[in-house]
Amino acid sequence: MKQIVVSGIRSTGRLHLGNYLGALRNFVQMQREYNCFFFIADLHSLTTHPTAADLHGSVRAVMAEYLAAGLDPKQCTLYVQSDVPETTELYLLLNMNAYLGELQRCTSFKDKIRKQPNNINAGLLTYPTLMAADILIHRANLVPVGKDQEQHLEMTRTFGLRFNRMYGTELFPEPQAYNPQSPLVKIPGLDGTGKMGKSEGNALYLSDSPEDIRKKVMRAVSDNTPKAPNEPKSEPVQNLFALLRAVSSSDTVEFFEDQYQACTIRYGDMKKQLAEDIIALTTPLREKIEMYLADDRLLSDVAAMGAEAARKSAKETLRLAKEAMGIRKL
């Protein structure tokens, strides 16, 4: 029997190059080897209070981007989180045994209350419980997570094992982080610091036009030309080279590395090459995204098919969880 994999992406806007190179390409490979559930986390997005139009538009966009990236609804289960109400019911049940102290100590909660002090809602506090419900509802064995999500996965294991212990069951396995054979690709942003992110204003989106990509890359933070051979690269320059290694040929990378070491590098030329290589990578994706977004019937059919398969898995898990807790009909 194939191991079960679960992963989701929040519907808070378009997917960017980091999402594709760091996650989606792995998803495409994983769907051939595992029983995969990939979902669009629209409920998680509600913590930031998007408008109804923005939320719906983002869900459509992410579904189109999933398909354009190569996820196949015949090989994996693609669904919208809110189409599986069993997830929210398990979320409620898990919250009964999730404690205030452990939720408040969560790093992501601390980060959020610092960034949005006027919107410290219950959804932010119990975000790890909903994430646990997403994973445990399918009794996942493996979860692809980045470094910033490892604590949430650890909390998922805590909640699942606590449930098993409290109710004398072995319902929930201990989900482990999925470790691909090749190291995870970390894509930096264009602002010289940190990783590429939807909310950071430093992203290249899969649906960006060639003109937008050229403008963004040419504005990317760089630095002065090195003054001596083997001079350590500054963080902005390291980030530019990281992007180059992610999208360009080894010959191109070697050419600009040699120029850097010779102290003759022109960052404008490097950015022009980088932009064209990104355009070559994303243009086929952008064209497919536009095609899928123009086909409302297809998007609806994929979502409906995914919801049916996801609910079949989720209903059985929820039935067993409620039975273990003593929640039965009289």
KARA-V35013 format. One record per pair of residues at least 6 apart in sequence whose ideal C-beta (glycine too) atoms are under 7 Angstrom apart, sorted by the first residue. I is the first residue (numbers start at 1). GAP is how many residues later the second one is. Records with the same first field share a line. If there is no record, write none. Layout:
BEGIN
I = GAP / GAP
END
This chain:
BEGIN
2 = 32 / 33
3 = 31 / 32 / 138 / 139
4 = 30 / 31 / 134 / 135 / 136 / 137
5 = 25 / 29 / 30 / 31 / 32 / 135 / 137 / 173
6 = 31 / 128 / 129 / 132 / 134 / 137
7 = 20 / 31 / 136 / 137
8 = 30 / 31 / 32 / 33 / 73 / 126
9 = 6 / 10 / 31 / 32 / 53
10 = 31 / 34 / 35
11 = 29 / 30 / 31 / 34 / 44 / 47 / 48 / 51
12 = 33 / 36 / 46 / 186
13 = 45 / 185
14 = 47 / 191 / 192 / 193
15 = 47 / 50 / 190 / 191
16 = 180 / 182 / 187 / 188 / 189 / 190
17 = 170 / 179 / 187 / 189 / 261
18 = 169 / 177 / 178
20 = 49 / 186
21 = 164 / 166 / 225
22 = 162 / 163 / 164 / 165
23 = 121
24 = 45
26 = 118 / 154
27 = 11 / 44
28 = 41 / 42 / 43
30 = 6
31 = 40 / 41 / 44 / 45
32 = 43
34 = 108
36 = 40 / 41
37 = 40 / 101 / 273
38 = 28 / 33 / 38 / 39 / 40
39 = 40 / 41 / 42 / 95
40 = 19 / 22 / 23 / 40 / 41
41 = 40
42 = 13 / 17 / 38 / 39 / 40
43 = 38 / 39 / 87
44 = 83 / 86
45 = 10
46 = 77
47 = 74 / 76 / 77 / 80
59 = 21
60 = 233 / 239
61 = 232
63 = 236 / 239 / 240
64 = 225 / 228 / 229 / 235
65 = 141 / 224
66 = 12
67 = 225 / 235
68 = 217 / 220 / 221 / 224
69 = 216
71 = 7
73 = 229 / 232 / 233
77 = 229 / 232 / 233
78 = 224 / 228
79 = 224 / 227 / 228 / 231
80 = 223 / 227
81 = 6 / 53
83 = 220 / 224
84 = 223 / 226 / 227 / 230
86 = 51 / 225 / 228 / 229 / 232
87 = 46 / 47 / 50 / 227
89 = 229
90 = 43 / 46 / 47 / 228 / 231
91 = 38 / 39 / 42
93 = 228 / 232
94 = 35 / 38 / 39 / 65
95 = 31 / 34
97 = 65 / 66 / 69
98 = 28 / 31 / 61
103 = 6 / 22 / 23 / 25
106 = 22 / 45 / 49
107 = 44
108 = 19
109 = 15 / 16 / 18
112 = 12
113 = 7
128 = 24 / 27
129 = 30
131 = 21 / 25
132 = 23 / 24 / 27 / 28
135 = 8 / 21 / 40
136 = 20 / 24 / 36
137 = 177 / 180
138 = 175 / 176 / 179
139 = 33 / 34 / 178
140 = 35
141 = 32 / 34 / 35
142 = 33 / 34 / 36
143 = 10 / 32 / 34 / 35
144 = 34
145 = 8 / 32
150 = 27
153 = 22 / 24
156 = 19
157 = 17 / 18
160 = 12 / 14
161 = 13
163 = 8 / 9
164 = 6 / 7 / 8
167 = 157 / 158
169 = 155
171 = 149 / 150 / 153
185 = 61
186 = 9
187 = 8 / 9 / 56 / 59
188 = 6 / 7 / 8 / 51 / 54 / 55
189 = 6 / 7 / 8 / 11 / 13 / 14
190 = 12 / 26 / 27 / 30 / 31
191 = 11 / 30
192 = 29 / 43 / 44 / 47
193 = 42
194 = 6
196 = 6 / 7
197 = 6
204 = 9 / 12 / 74
206 = 76 / 79 / 80 / 83
207 = 79 / 82
208 = 74
210 = 69
213 = 62 / 65 / 66
214 = 61
217 = 54 / 57 / 58 / 61
218 = 53 / 57
220 = 20 / 51
221 = 15
222 = 14 / 15 / 18 / 45
223 = 11 / 13 / 14
225 = 38 / 40
226 = 34 / 37
227 = 36
228 = 35
229 = 32 / 34
230 = 31
233 = 8
240 = 30 / 34
243 = 31
244 = 8 / 9 / 12 / 30
245 = 8
247 = 30 / 31 / 34
248 = 25 / 26 / 29
252 = 21
256 = 9 / 14
259 = 6
292 = 6 / 7
END
